[in-house]
Amino acid sequence: MKIMTFAEAIENALAQAMEQDSRIIILGEDVQMLRVNLFVRFGADRVRSTPISEASFLGAAVGAAMGGLKPVVEIMMVDFLGVCMDALLNHAAKLEAFSDGRWNAPLVVRSACGGGYGDGGQHQQTLWGWLAHIPGLAVAVPSNPADAGGLMFSALEYPGPVMYLEHKLLAGYWRDYLGSGGRETVEYDVPVEGEKGEVPETWAALPVGEAAVRRQGSDLSLVSLGVGVHRCLQAASSLEAEGVSCGVLDLRWVSPVDREAVCRSVSQTQRLLVVDEDYREFGLSGELAATVLEAGLRCNYGRVCTEGTIPYSSTLEYQTLPNQERIVAQALKLMKQS
């Protein structure tokens, strides 16, 4: 096994895939600088920098995918999808259904997401619940280097459009970039296991829509994704000292979501705590509650989510985003319920 950072794993998987499939191209703002190794290796025809117009180059990528290419479109931050959503919502995601399977748009939209570094509510959202709400659009969120590369390979092999979201606290180059310009004093709560770890010698696609058990437990099921998985693992260690045995389930995909894995875990513990860095209302946390109820399972349920618009203030930001302290408090509350 090799050791790589989260960002290195994604680039390494992309390099392997681009070597194997000449149809894969990369489009986005400054990608010839951001992906300089891929640019040098594969050239300007396959790593193409674009104007600062997300609507134009994402729209172009949909057409390129229909024409036989496999574009990887880089939208710097998921928040910026607000200016180009039509290409995903009304075109790429609906193409297969509208054409009765005769057409599709196999593209990957890669974007950074997540907070915890003081950039406020226009740059720190995750929005995966919003995106997963769209029929025909798959959404992947890795939590460690091995999954980062494996899920990128899965996304590249998927026959339709995929949103691939990387949390900025896991990707070192994002922290280096965002830590400049007056943020030199900001402290990042980076999960060590998520930032750097073992990866396979050769990349292979991970199963689409399959969750991974990160920790076994008998008293409470903690379900999360991305950085939230590591917050849950930290909380589970703290709760163990309180005599509470917590299982941790890493969803890895928001759409399709692994409902069977969630129900299997809850059937063993009868308690479910969803830790979701997306917004509380009308999102993943509520969907998982409905999943358990529709399966006929009874459980004590709770959630720790992002509470409204993310503030710039580090103190208020900490209170707004999911963190270990909030997870432990909610877990103990669930344990006290009959």
RAPE-V965100 format. One record per residue. N is the residue number from 1. SS is DSSP state (@ for helix, = for strand, . for the rest). PSI is psi in whole degrees, -180 to 180 (NA if undefined). NEAR is the number of other C-alpha atoms within 12 Angstrom. Layout:
n->{N;N}
ss->{SS;SS}
psi->{PSI;PSI}
near->{NEAR;NEAR}
This chain:
n->{1;2;3;4;5;6;7;8;9;10;11;12;13;14;15;16;17;18;19;20;21;22;23;24;25;26;27;28;29;30;31;32;33;34;35;36;37;38;39;40;41;42;43;44;45;46;47;48;49;50;51;52;53;54;55;56;57;58;59;60;61;62;63;64;65;66;67;68;69;70;71;72;73;74;75;76;77;78;79;80;81;82;83;84;85;86;87;88;89;90;91;92;93;94;95;96;97;98;99;100;101;102;103;104;105;106;107;108;109;110;111;112;113;114;115;116;117;118;119;120;121;122;123;124;125;126;127;128;129;130;131;132;133;134;135;136;137;138;139;140;141;142;143;144;145;146;147;148;149;150;151;152;153;154;155;156;157;158;159;160;161;162;163;164;165;166;167;168;169;170;171;172;173;174;175;176;177;178;179;180;181;182;183;184;185;186;187;188;189;190;191;192;193;194;195;196;197;198;199;200;201;202;203;204;205;206;207;208;209;210;211;212;213;214;215;216;217;218;219;220;221;222;223;224;225;226;227;228;229;230;231;232;233;234;235;236;237;238;239;240;241;242;243;244;245;246;247;248;249;250;251;252;253;254;255;256;257;258;259;260;261;262;263;264;265;266;267;268;269;270;271;272;273;274;275;276;277;278;279;280;281;282;283;284;285;286;287;288;289;290;291;292;293;294;295;296;297;298;299;300;301;302;303;304;305;306;307;308;309;310;311;312;313;314;315;316;317;318;319;320;321;322;323;324;325;326;327;328;329;330;331;332;333;334;335;336;337;338}
ss->{.;=;=;=;=;@;@;@;@;@;@;@;@;@;@;@;@;@;@;@;.;.;.;=;=;=;=;=;.;.;@;@;@;@;.;@;@;@;@;@;@;@;.;.;.;.;=;=;=;.;.;.;.;@;@;@;@;@;@;@;@;@;@;@;@;@;.;.;.;=;=;=;=;=;=;=;=;@;@;@;@;@;@;.;@;@;@;@;@;@;@;@;.;.;@;@;@;@;.;.;.;.;.;.;.;.;.;=;=;=;=;=;=;.;.;.;.;.;.;.;.;.;.;.;.;.;.;@;@;@;@;@;.;.;.;.;.;=;=;=;=;.;.;.;@;@;@;@;@;@;@;@;@;@;@;@;@;.;.;.;.;=;=;=;=;=;=;.;.;.;.;@;@;@;@;@;@;@;.;.;.;.;.;.;.;.;.;.;.;.;.;@;@;@;@;=;=;=;=;.;.;.;.;.;.;.;.;.;.;.;.;=;=;=;=;.;.;.;.;=;=;=;=;=;.;.;@;@;@;@;@;@;@;@;@;@;@;@;@;@;.;.;.;.;.;=;=;=;=;=;.;.;=;=;=;.;.;.;@;@;@;@;@;@;@;@;@;@;@;.;=;=;=;=;=;=;=;=;=;.;.;.;.;@;@;@;@;@;@;@;@;@;@;@;.;.;.;.;.;=;=;=;=;=;=;=;.;.;.;.;.;.;.;@;@;@;@;@;@;@;.;.;.;@;@;@;@;@;@;@;@;@;@;@;@;@;.;.}
psi->{145;160;128;158;168;-49;-40;-38;-42;-47;-38;-41;-41;-42;-44;-44;-41;-32;-37;-26;108;-7;-16;125;160;131;143;171;125;22;-25;-21;-46;-35;51;-36;-41;-36;-46;-39;-41;-11;172;-21;-26;-14;99;115;145;165;165;76;85;-38;-39;-47;-25;-39;-42;-36;-36;-46;-40;-39;-41;-29;-1;-8;170;84;141;109;125;112;114;-47;144;-27;-31;-5;-19;-23;-1;22;-25;-38;-35;-53;-46;-6;-73;-46;-26;-7;-46;-44;-43;-28;9;40;-1;-25;155;169;84;83;158;127;108;131;148;146;172;157;-165;17;9;41;4;-179;-4;-1;1;14;165;-46;15;-26;-41;-46;-41;-17;-16;117;137;-4;120;150;118;140;98;157;-5;167;-42;-42;-32;-45;-43;-41;-31;-41;-40;-44;-39;-26;-11;141;-6;-169;140;131;123;112;125;127;133;-27;-15;-24;109;-37;-30;-41;-39;-42;-47;-17;-5;178;44;4;22;-23;-2;134;131;128;79;125;118;-44;-24;-29;-32;138;-176;142;159;160;-38;136;142;152;137;152;134;132;21;123;169;134;119;-21;137;146;155;-15;-32;137;117;122;128;-168;163;-140;-30;-30;-43;-35;-39;-41;-39;-45;-38;-38;-41;-41;-27;-36;-21;4;17;123;114;131;147;121;123;111;-39;-34;135;-33;119;142;146;82;-37;-41;-41;-48;-38;-43;-45;-33;-23;-31;-24;17;133;126;114;126;111;117;-5;175;149;-48;132;38;-155;-41;-41;-36;-40;-34;-44;-38;-46;-43;-42;-23;-2;17;142;133;160;129;142;167;148;111;178;127;80;-169;134;123;163;-36;128;-36;-46;-35;-44;-39;-25;-40;155;140;170;-41;-46;-38;-46;-44;-44;-36;-45;-35;-43;-37;-26;-16;144;NA}
near->{11;17;21;30;31;42;38;31;40;41;34;34;35;45;33;27;33;30;17;16;20;21;26;35;40;47;44;37;27;23;31;26;18;24;33;21;19;32;26;18;20;27;20;22;19;32;35;31;29;25;16;20;23;33;26;24;32;41;31;30;39;41;25;27;33;27;17;21;29;38;44;46;50;40;40;32;36;37;29;28;37;22;21;28;28;20;30;42;29;20;34;41;37;26;29;23;19;16;15;10;15;13;24;32;43;41;47;46;50;40;38;40;41;43;46;43;41;37;30;24;32;22;30;37;43;48;44;44;38;31;37;33;23;27;26;31;42;42;44;53;54;50;50;43;40;38;49;47;42;38;44;48;38;39;45;47;31;29;29;35;46;48;51;49;47;50;49;43;40;45;39;28;23;27;31;19;18;29;22;16;13;12;18;15;13;22;17;26;24;30;32;23;28;38;39;28;26;23;30;22;17;20;30;26;26;27;24;32;30;28;37;31;27;29;26;27;30;25;32;44;47;54;57;45;48;50;46;49;44;39;40;46;40;31;36;38;24;22;29;24;14;17;17;28;28;42;41;40;44;42;44;44;44;43;35;31;37;32;29;23;30;42;31;27;37;39;25;23;30;32;41;48;48;46;47;48;46;44;31;30;21;21;29;41;36;26;28;38;30;22;26;31;22;14;19;15;25;21;29;29;36;33;41;38;39;38;26;20;28;33;26;24;19;22;15;21;28;28;24;33;42;42;35;31;22;30;42;34;23;31;40;31;22;28;29;15;14;11}
